[in-house]
Amino acid sequence: ILLILAINRVQNVCRAPLACKDENRFNLSPEALLSFYDEKKMLNLARYRASYFNSSHVGDIYLLDNESERATDAAIFEMNQPALSVLIPVHTGPSEAAKHAIRSIILQPIEEYQDHDGRRKEYGTYEQLRLSPMQIVLVDDRCNDGSINTMMDTIKNIASEFSFLHVAIQDYRQGNEHTYGVWDSLQDGIMLAVYIVSSPRPGVAAALNHGLTYCRSHLVARMDADDIAETGRLISQTEALRFQPKLNVVGASVLLFRQDSVDSTRSQNSNATRMDTRSLPYSSYVSTEHKSNMNVFPSLPPTDPGFASWCMLFSCSVAHPSVMYRKEVIMTAGGYDESCLYAEDYELWLRLTLRTCSSLTSIPNIGLWHRKHRCSSPRTSK
């Protein structure tokens, strides 16, 4: 409270009012903040971290309301839903990239759990875990390079490393049906359910539509089998959607990278930043073989919903594998158009922004390392 008071006192000298951006505004003078301080009110720090302001003004006054937080959290728990579903279509990894990709997802709820001093918070409390229970849906889109098997082995290996990680794998593919592990919501620790399903039709749009029907959470994060999620990506996007109900799709800033061994000629002629592959997130957990230099290109999308929608008139301003969205909104819109071979995401975003131009944006944080290589496209000729 005192920090906001100090900032807004400076603004008051410059005749700048308190900045408010939604209907839950207080319309207070800066001096009125003193009453919150005298009443020992607490700021909702999680909501502030989930908000991004485009100026030096401090936005709405977000006070901690334990009762409303408990009601929301309890409702989610009572519906027996995962906190988050992660949807990953798999056509080709390669397998070493797929191993890195799945680790970058699973280690995020582990990091959140350890940040809470290794103790799982009780459901219905403000500090409950946001990424557990987690569900991962792997959609087999004619994968024949062993990437899915590598991902399953990686998940089992991680479960053996962390005693508080409880994993259940259900393989629904014809001829591969089997179950691994037991998922018990009463266990202390992190709950992870993995579903493996076969896409009924070729193509990434069909794989995503089919995978969405298996996603049980109201929030779905997208991920590709050859990319790497940045540390903190999932919790940042979860909080953004949690505290900003008008948003339906939240992407993130992206770093595109290409290893020298993939295309040395192109790498030598680029003006990208040169980095060692050991700089990649979670690189210490994967094989140390074939380490090399790489070229890194930043991709910084617009972070204002209105501007992001305007940019959609000219090009796709949201990186598809970096997004998290509300499942109900995507399903209501009709899902992905399977007739679109190369721009199924762009076409979907255009439909969503046509309905509501303020429902889509990206957070400024780096959320994804997007691998560029000869096998990076999930599409092949039919």
C-alpha positions in Angstrom: 0.0 0.0 0.0 2.8 2.5 0.9 4.6 1.8 -2.3 1.5 2.6 -4.4 0.8 5.6 -2.2 4.3 6.9 -2.8 4.0 6.4 -6.6 0.6 8.0 -6.8 1.6 10.9 -4.6 4.2 11.7 -7.4 1.4 11.4 -10.0 -0.8 13.7 -7.9 1.8 16.4 -8.1 1.7 16.0 -11.9 -2.2 16.1 -11.8 -2.3 12.4 -12.7 -5.2 10.5 -11.2 -5.2 6.9 -10.0 -5.2 4.7 -13.1 -8.1 2.2 -13.3 -8.8 0.0 -16.2 -11.9 -2.2 -15.4 -15.3 -1.9 -13.8 -14.0 -2.8 -10.3 -12.6 0.7 -9.7 -12.5 2.6 -6.5 -12.3 6.2 -7.9 -10.1 7.2 -5.1 -7.7 10.0 -4.6 -4.1 9.0 -3.7 -4.6 10.2 -0.1 -7.5 7.7 0.3 -5.0 4.9 0.1 -4.0 5.8 3.6 -7.2 4.4 4.9 -6.3 1.0 3.5 -3.0 1.2 5.3 -4.6 2.2 8.6 -7.1 -0.8 8.2 -4.1 -3.1 7.7 -5.4 -4.2 4.2 -3.2 -6.4 2.1 -2.6 -6.1 -1.6 -3.3 -9.1 -3.8 0.3 -9.6 -4.9 -0.6 -12.6 -7.1 -3.0 -10.5 -9.1 -0.5 -7.6 -9.5 2.1 -10.1 -10.8 -0.5 -11.3 -13.3 -1.2 -7.8 -14.6 0.9 -5.8 -17.0 0.6 -2.1 -17.3 1.6 -0.1 -20.4 2.7 3.0 -18.5 4.2 4.0 -15.2 0.7 4.4 -13.6 -0.2 1.8 -11.0 -3.4 0.1 -12.1 -6.5 -0.9 -10.1 -6.3 -1.3 -6.4 -6.3 -5.1 -5.9 -6.9 -5.9 -2.3 -6.6 -9.4 -1.0 -10.0 -11.1 -0.6 -9.5 -14.5 0.9 -13.2 -15.4 0.9 -13.6 -15.0 -2.9 -10.3 -16.8 -3.5 -11.4 -19.7 -1.4 -14.8 -19.9 -3.2 -13.1 -20.0 -6.6 -10.5 -22.5 -5.6 -13.1 -24.8 -3.8 -15.3 -24.7 -6.9 -12.5 -26.0 -9.1 -11.6 -28.7 -6.7 -15.2 -29.9 -6.2 -15.6 -30.4 -9.9 -12.6 -32.8 -9.7 -10.9 -31.1 -12.6 -7.1 -30.8 -13.2 -5.9 -27.3 -12.6 -4.4 -27.3 -16.1 -4.3 -29.4 -19.2 -1.3 -29.3 -21.6 -2.1 -30.3 -25.2 0.9 -31.6 -27.2 0.4 -33.0 -30.8 3.3 -35.3 -31.8 4.2 -35.9 -35.4 7.9 -35.9 -35.1 10.3 -34.8 -32.4 13.0 -35.7 -32.9 13.1 -37.9 -29.8 15.9 -35.9 -28.0 13.9 -32.7 -28.5 10.7 -34.4 -27.3 12.5 -35.5 -24.2 13.6 -31.9 -23.5 10.1 -30.5 -24.3 8.2 -32.8 -21.8 10.8 -32.2 -19.1 10.3 -28.4 -19.4 6.6 -28.9 -18.8 6.7 -31.4 -15.9 9.4 -29.6 -14.0 7.2 -26.5 -13.7 4.7 -27.9 -11.2 7.7 -29.4 -9.4 9.3 -26.0 -9.1 6.0 -24.5 -7.9 5.7 -27.3 -5.3 9.3 -26.7 -4.0 8.7 -23.0 -3.9 6.0 -23.8 -1.3 8.7 -25.4 1.0 7.8 -28.8 -0.3 4.4 -28.8 1.3 1.2 -29.1 -0.6 -1.3 -26.4 0.4 -4.8 -27.4 1.3 -7.5 -26.9 -1.3 -9.6 -23.9 -0.6 -6.8 -21.7 0.6 -5.3 -18.8 -1.1 -1.8 -20.3 -1.5 -2.9 -23.6 -3.1 -0.9 -25.0 -5.9 -1.9 -23.6 -9.3 -0.3 -26.3 -11.6 -1.4 -29.4 -9.8 -3.3 -31.6 -10.5 -2.0 -31.4 -14.0 -3.1 -33.3 -17.1 -0.9 -33.8 -20.2 -2.6 -35.0 -23.4 -0.2 -36.4 -26.1 -1.9 -36.8 -29.5 -0.2 -39.3 -31.7 -0.3 -37.7 -35.2 1.3 -40.6 -37.1 4.5 -40.4 -35.0 7.0 -43.0 -36.1 10.3 -41.7 -34.8 9.9 -43.0 -31.2 9.2 -39.5 -29.7 6.1 -40.6 -27.8 7.9 -43.6 -26.2 10.8 -41.3 -25.3 8.4 -38.9 -23.6 6.7 -41.6 -21.6 10.0 -43.0 -20.5 11.1 -39.4 -19.5 7.9 -39.0 -17.4 8.5 -42.2 -15.6 12.1 -41.3 -14.9 11.1 -37.9 -13.5 8.5 -39.6 -11.3 11.3 -41.8 -9.9 13.5 -38.8 -9.2 10.8 -37.0 -7.1 8.9 -39.0 -4.5 6.2 -36.3 -4.3 5.3 -36.6 -8.0 2.5 -39.1 -8.5 2.0 -40.1 -12.2 -0.8 -42.0 -13.9 -0.4 -42.8 -17.7 -3.4 -44.0 -19.7 -2.6 -45.0 -23.3 -5.8 -45.1 -25.4 -4.1 -45.9 -28.8 -5.4 -49.1 -30.4 -3.0 -51.9 -29.9 -1.2 -50.0 -27.1 -3.8 -49.8 -24.5 -2.3 -49.9 -21.0 -2.3 -48.0 -17.7 0.7 -47.0 -15.6 0.5 -45.8 -12.1 -2.4 -44.8 -9.9 -3.8 -41.2 -9.6 -5.2 -40.5 -6.1 -6.3 -36.9 -5.4 -5.9 -37.5 -1.7 -2.2 -38.1 -1.9 0.2 -35.4 -0.8 2.3 -34.0 -3.6 1.9 -33.3 -7.3 -0.8 -35.2 -9.3 0.1 -35.7 -13.0 -2.3 -37.6 -15.4 -1.0 -38.4 -18.9 -3.4 -39.4 -21.7 -2.0 -40.7 -25.0 -4.5 -40.8 -27.9 -4.3 -41.3 -31.6 -5.5 -38.6 -34.0 -8.3 -39.9 -36.2 -7.2 -37.9 -39.2 -3.8 -36.5 -40.3 -2.9 -32.9 -39.7 -2.2 -30.8 -36.7 -5.7 -29.2 -36.7 -7.4 -32.6 -36.5 -4.9 -33.7 -33.8 -5.7 -30.6 -31.7 -9.4 -30.9 -32.1 -9.3 -34.5 -31.0 -6.9 -33.8 -28.1 -9.2 -31.0 -26.8 -12.0 -33.5 -26.3 -9.7 -35.3 -23.8 -8.6 -32.2 -21.9 -10.5 -32.1 -18.6 -9.4 -28.7 -17.3 -11.0 -25.4 -18.2 -7.5 -24.1 -19.0 -5.5 -25.6 -21.8 -1.8 -24.8 -22.5 -0.4 -25.5 -26.0 3.0 -27.0 -26.5 4.9 -28.6 -29.4 7.0 -31.7 -29.0 10.2 -30.0 -30.2 10.0 -26.7 -28.2 11.1 -25.8 -24.7 8.9 -24.1 -22.1 10.6 -21.3 -20.3 10.8 -21.5 -16.5 7.6 -19.9 -15.0 5.6 -19.9 -18.2 2.7 -21.9 -17.1 2.2 -20.2 -13.7 2.4 -16.8 -15.3 -0.3 -17.6 -17.9 -2.5 -19.3 -15.4 -2.5 -16.3 -13.2 -3.1 -13.9 -16.1 -6.2 -15.8 -17.1 -7.3 -16.3 -13.5 -7.2 -12.6 -12.7 -8.3 -11.2 -16.1 -11.6 -12.9 -16.9 -12.0 -10.9 -20.1 -9.0 -12.6 -21.6 -9.5 -15.9 -23.4 -6.2 -16.5 -25.1 -2.8 -15.6 -23.6 0.4 -16.1 -25.5 4.0 -15.2 -24.5 7.1 -13.7 -26.0 9.2 -16.3 -27.8 12.9 -16.9 -28.5 13.4 -18.8 -31.8 16.6 -20.8 -31.9 18.5 -22.7 -34.5 21.5 -24.9 -33.8 24.6 -24.6 -36.0 24.6 -28.3 -36.9 21.1 -28.0 -38.5 22.0 -25.3 -41.0 25.5 -24.0 -40.7 25.3 -21.8 -43.8 22.2 -20.0 -42.6 23.6 -19.6 -39.1 26.8 -18.0 -40.4 24.9 -15.4 -42.4 22.4 -14.4 -39.7 22.5 -11.4 -37.4 21.1 -13.4 -34.4 22.5 -13.5 -30.9 25.0 -16.3 -30.5 24.5 -18.6 -27.5 25.6 -22.0 -26.2 22.8 -24.6 -26.1 23.6 -25.0 -22.5 21.8 -21.7 -22.0 18.5 -23.4 -22.9 16.0 -23.9 -20.0 16.3 -27.2 -18.2 19.4 -28.1 -20.3 21.1 -29.7 -17.3 18.4 -32.4 -17.2 18.9 -33.6 -20.8 21.8 -35.4 -22.6 25.0 -33.4 -22.7 25.9 -34.9 -26.1 25.8 -32.9 -29.3 26.1 -29.5 -27.4 26.7 -26.7 -29.9 26.3 -23.0 -30.5 23.0 -21.7 -31.6 21.5 -18.5 -33.1 18.7 -17.0 -31.1 16.0 -14.6 -32.6 13.6 -12.8 -30.3 9.9 -12.6 -31.2 8.1 -10.0 -29.1 4.3 -9.9 -29.7 2.0 -7.1 -28.8 0.9 -7.2 -25.1 -2.1 -4.9 -25.4 -5.3 -6.9 -26.4 -6.6 -4.2 -28.7 -3.3 -3.7 -30.4 -2.9 -7.5 -30.7 -6.2 -7.7 -32.4 -5.3 -4.9 -34.8 -2.0 -6.6 -35.7 -4.1 -9.7 -36.6 -5.2 -7.8 -39.7 -1.7 -8.1 -41.1 -0.1 -11.2 -39.6 -0.5 -13.7 -36.8 0.6 -11.8 -33.7 0.4 -14.7 -31.2 2.8 -17.7 -31.2 0.6 -20.8 -31.3 2.8 -23.2 -29.2 3.1 -20.5 -26.5 -0.6 -20.0 -25.8 -2.9 -20.9 -23.0 -6.6 -20.5 -23.5 -10.0 -21.2 -22.0 -11.2 -24.5 -23.4 -14.9 -23.6 -23.4 -14.2 -20.5 -25.6 -12.3 -22.6 -28.2 -14.9 -25.3 -28.3 -17.8 -22.8 -28.6 -16.0 -21.2 -31.5 -15.9 -24.5 -33.3 -12.3 -25.4 -32.6 -9.6 -25.5 -35.3 -10.6 -25.5 -39.0 -9.2 -28.7 -40.3 -9.3 -27.4 -43.9 -6.5 -25.0 -43.0 -3.3 -26.9 -43.7 -0.8 -24.2 -42.5 -2.6 -21.5 -40.6 -5.1 -23.2 -38.4 -4.1 -21.1 -35.4 -4.3 -17.8 -37.3 -7.7 -18.6 -38.7 -9.0 -19.4 -35.1 -7.6 -16.2 -33.6 -9.3 -14.2 -36.4 -12.6 -15.8 -35.5 -12.1 -15.0 -31.8 -11.1 -11.4 -32.3 -14.0 -10.9 -34.7 -16.3 -11.7 -31.8 -14.3 -9.8 -29.1 -11.3 -7.7 -29.9 -10.0 -7.6 -26.4 -9.9 -11.3 -25.6 -6.5 -12.1 -26.9 -3.0 -10.9 -25.9 0.5 -12.1 -24.9 2.4 -11.5 -21.7 5.8 -9.8 -22.2 7.7 -12.6 -20.4 9.7 -15.1 -22.4 7.5 -18.2 -22.3 8.9 -20.4 -25.0 12.0 -21.4 -26.9 10.8 -22.3 -30.4 13.1 -24.7 -32.2 13.7 -24.1 -35.9 14.9 -27.2 -37.8 14.0 -29.2 -40.9 11.5 -31.4 -39.0 9.9 -28.6 -37.0 6.6 -28.6 -39.0 4.0 -31.1 -38.0 2.5 -31.2 -41.5 3.4 -33.7 -44.2 1.9 -34.4 -47.5 -1.2 -36.6 -47.3 
